[in-house]
Amino acid sequence: MSGPDAVVGSHARLDGYRSAMHLAGLPVPEGWARFEELDAEAGERVALELLRSSHRPTAILAGGDLQALGVLNAARAAGLRIPEDLSLVGYDDQPVSTSSSPRLTTVHQPLRELGVAATRLALRLDDQRDVEPTRLDLAATLILRDSTAPPPDSYTTLEIDS
């Protein structure tokens, strides 16, 4: 589940998910990858749909930590335990990720470093007329907490035509 379709970062997150699934030799089932709002209500609504499907996922990667909290609510409503029945990963490493139960595994973005780099670039643009296009990649970090576990022993790779 990613953020809104109109946001470039939402597409980057979804591309990263698809790439990781491809590298792992796993299919991306039709309808599992979604663009949604980054709030708990969207997370809960979409998670309920996915968890009610005949081939429910063993893990959900949410586009934001608030979405992940909605997934957590949906899993509880469906009688699933996190991480025993469903692994859950959020994004952004918001303070709420450490106060949820279980504590949320999440992706930390270096927002401070991004802000510093953007400020430096803005100052360079202000000082010069012809500035070369700049691309800046800052690495995100997976913060492992309590909401993820290996898939259950009964897990088998689904053969899904995509």
C-alpha positions as CSV (number, residue, x, y, z in Angstrom):
1,M,0.0,0.0,0.0
2,S,1.5,3.3,-1.0
3,G,0.5,7.0,-0.7
4,P,-1.6,9.0,-3.1
5,D,-1.2,8.4,-6.8
6,A,-0.3,12.1,-7.4
7,V,2.7,12.0,-5.2
8,V,6.0,11.0,-6.8
9,G,7.3,9.4,-3.7
10,S,4.3,7.0,-3.6
11,H,5.4,5.7,-7.0
12,A,9.0,5.3,-5.8
13,R,7.8,3.2,-2.8
14,L,5.6,1.0,-5.0
15,D,8.4,0.6,-7.5
16,G,10.7,-0.5,-4.6
17,Y,8.2,-3.1,-3.5
18,R,7.7,-4.5,-7.0
19,S,11.5,-4.6,-7.4
20,A,12.0,-6.5,-4.1
21,M,9.3,-9.0,-4.9
22,H,10.8,-9.6,-8.4
23,L,14.3,-10.1,-6.9
24,A,12.8,-12.6,-4.4
25,G,11.2,-14.5,-7.3
26,L,7.7,-13.7,-5.9
27,P,4.7,-12.5,-7.9
28,V,2.8,-9.3,-7.2
29,P,-0.8,-10.4,-7.2
30,E,-3.2,-8.2,-9.1
31,G,-4.9,-5.7,-6.7
32,W,-2.3,-6.1,-3.9
33,A,-0.4,-2.9,-4.8
34,R,-2.5,0.2,-4.1
35,F,-2.3,3.9,-4.0
36,E,-4.1,5.2,-1.0
37,E,-4.3,8.1,1.4
38,L,-1.6,8.0,4.2
39,D,-4.1,7.7,7.1
40,A,-5.3,5.0,9.4
41,E,-8.7,4.8,7.8
42,A,-7.3,4.0,4.4
43,G,-4.9,1.5,5.9
44,E,-7.8,-0.3,7.8
45,R,-10.1,-0.3,4.8
46,V,-7.6,-1.7,2.3
47,A,-6.2,-4.2,4.8
48,L,-9.7,-5.6,5.5
49,E,-10.1,-6.1,1.7
50,L,-6.8,-7.9,1.4
51,L,-7.2,-10.0,4.5
52,R,-10.6,-11.2,3.4
53,S,-9.3,-12.3,0.0
54,S,-8.9,-16.1,-0.7
55,H,-5.1,-15.6,-1.0
56,R,-4.5,-13.3,2.0
57,P,-1.0,-11.9,2.3
58,T,1.5,-12.9,5.0
59,A,2.8,-9.4,5.2
60,I,1.7,-5.8,4.4
61,L,4.1,-2.9,3.7
62,A,2.2,0.3,4.4
63,G,3.1,3.6,2.8
64,G,3.2,5.3,6.1
65,D,3.1,4.5,9.8
66,L,-0.4,5.9,10.2
67,Q,-1.6,3.6,7.4
68,A,0.2,0.7,9.3
69,L,-1.8,1.5,12.4
70,G,-5.0,1.1,10.4
71,V,-3.7,-2.3,9.1
72,L,-3.0,-3.2,12.8
73,N,-6.7,-2.5,13.6
74,A,-7.9,-4.5,10.6
75,A,-5.7,-7.5,11.5
76,R,-7.2,-7.4,15.1
77,A,-10.7,-7.2,13.7
78,A,-10.0,-10.2,11.5
79,G,-8.7,-12.2,14.5
80,L,-5.1,-12.1,13.2
81,R,-2.0,-11.7,15.4
82,I,0.9,-9.5,14.4
83,P,3.6,-10.8,13.7
84,E,2.5,-14.4,14.2
85,D,-0.1,-14.4,11.4
86,L,0.8,-11.2,9.6
87,S,3.9,-9.2,9.4
88,L,3.5,-5.4,9.2
89,V,6.0,-2.7,8.1
90,G,5.3,1.0,8.2
91,Y,7.2,3.9,6.6
92,D,8.6,7.2,8.1
93,D,9.5,6.1,11.6
94,Q,7.0,8.3,13.3
95,P,7.0,8.5,17.1
96,V,3.8,6.5,17.1
97,S,5.7,3.5,15.7
98,T,7.3,2.9,19.1
99,S,4.2,3.3,21.1
100,S,2.0,1.0,19.2
101,S,1.5,-2.6,20.3
102,P,3.4,-4.4,18.9
103,R,6.0,-1.8,18.2
104,L,6.1,-1.2,14.5
105,T,8.9,-2.2,12.2
106,T,9.3,0.8,9.9
107,V,11.5,2.5,7.3
108,H,13.4,5.5,8.5
109,Q,14.0,8.3,6.1
110,P,16.8,10.8,6.8
111,L,14.5,13.8,6.8
112,R,16.9,16.1,8.6
113,E,19.7,15.4,6.0
114,L,17.1,15.8,3.2
115,G,16.2,19.2,4.6
116,V,19.8,20.3,4.9
117,A,20.6,19.2,1.3
118,A,17.5,21.0,0.0
119,T,18.5,24.2,1.8
120,R,22.0,24.0,0.4
121,L,20.6,23.5,-3.1
122,A,18.2,26.4,-2.7
123,L,21.1,28.7,-1.6
124,R,23.2,27.5,-4.6
125,L,20.3,28.3,-6.9
126,D,19.9,31.7,-5.4
127,D,23.7,32.5,-6.0
128,Q,23.9,31.2,-9.5
129,R,21.9,31.4,-12.7
130,D,23.0,28.3,-14.4
131,V,23.1,25.4,-12.0
132,E,23.4,21.9,-13.3
133,P,20.5,19.6,-12.5
134,T,21.1,17.8,-9.2
135,R,20.0,14.4,-8.1
136,L,20.4,13.4,-4.4
137,D,19.8,10.0,-3.1
138,L,19.7,9.5,0.7
139,A,19.5,5.9,2.0
140,A,16.5,4.8,4.0
141,T,17.0,2.4,6.8
142,L,14.8,-0.5,7.9
143,I,14.1,-0.3,11.7
144,L,13.3,-3.8,12.9
145,R,10.9,-3.9,15.8
146,D,8.2,-6.3,16.9
147,S,5.7,-6.3,14.0
148,T,7.6,-8.6,11.6
149,A,8.5,-12.3,11.7
150,P,9.4,-15.0,9.1
151,P,6.3,-16.4,7.3
152,P,4.6,-19.4,9.0
153,D,5.9,-22.9,8.2
154,S,2.8,-23.6,6.3
155,Y,3.6,-20.7,3.9
156,T,3.9,-21.7,0.3
157,T,4.6,-19.4,-2.7
158,L,1.4,-18.7,-4.5
159,E,1.5,-19.3,-8.3
160,I,-0.5,-16.3,-9.5
161,D,-0.7,-15.1,-13.1
162,S,0.0,-11.4,-13.2
